[in-house]
């Protein structure tokens, strides 16, 4: 997805430069303002003005084509083109109008824009206005497009027919279309992230929930206080796992959820499950993708205890590594054949392997880059060690104060 967004951004830059050049030639023929003389030639001044004005219109358009975003962008786009009036439409109605003439021109826009909405081609038409005082004599109608085709139209009004206005309006409409496509990409990315989190939530096995409740029930009569504590841990664990906001979480919060998971698993497996936590306090505020570590711990418990009567040890460590935090989840269980592991990470999920590892690996690569995928060391009968590297300082991922969670080093019982 990042490659598509980069290509769209490059296209936006090209469109802006083209629009700047066209408008620059138009401005050069009209002359420039003395106050802008220090910015260079008339073409250079017009290009600078175009880029600056376009940058003001971009933020609302990146939220999609709605009445609110169209209203916020219309005045800036009109200034960008230097036209008497401008309006933005969707496929059914005028969303926003800026300039004079709205009272007697707006009603005719859907009919005049119908051909452009149907064909996706720009056209110049006479406005059909009979008011001699109205400056809106010609209209250039340019399509606004997205992934699903024509989304609406940009209509620029002038006092006369102008080939320059046709070219400029068409280029600006293309630039607006790029912003709308980027908005669609943002929404697609959000949907993908939400789908991935839903997939991880679905990974929380119904068997785990059933076994946790069964383990809690077993303590109700023999150890009511223990049953109460486990029930609270279960409530907090499920509340955190199914929260509905935020793509990121602090490492402290992720570890708190893992601690609750291990407490519930320990109630079921007893002494068969031993856990060691080695957490450096300075990495607790680091932000990472939500539900990024819990699937790794669940995988370690599942494969660590599989086909083993003597139990297993799971070691969770987090250390400071300069600009990064390094988290490892290790078990001494049955391990996995490296070829089978590669198939899991490619998304070819053999029966019973689940989707946790591949899901986490893909999310880390999307957020931080290909070099930040999972590093997994394993072999048949050799256990498994999963290493996660988390950049501390990234745009949109800022550390903040950890909230009252401390872990000591050395053995710790999950129960």
Secondary structure, DSSP 8 states (H G I E B T S, - for coil): -HHHHHHHHHHHHHHHHHHHHHHHHHHHHH---GGGGGG-SHHHHHHHHHHHHHHHHHHHHTT-S-HHHHHHHHHHHHHHHT-SEEEEEESSSEEEEEES-HHHHHHHHHHHHHHHHHH---EEEE-----TT----EEEEEEEEETTEEEEEEEEEESS--HHHHHHHHHHHHHHHHHHHHHHHHHHHHHHHHHHHHHHHHHS-HHHHHHHHHHHHHHHHH-HHHHHHHHHHHHHHHHHHT--S-SEEEHHHHHHHHHHHHHHHHHHHGGGEEEEEEE-GGGTT-EEETTSSHHHHHHHHHHHHTT-SS-EEEEEEEEEETTEEEEEEEE-S----HHHHHHHHTT---TT--SHHHHHHHHHHHHH-GGGS-EEEE-TTS-EEEEEEEES-BTTB------S----SSEE---
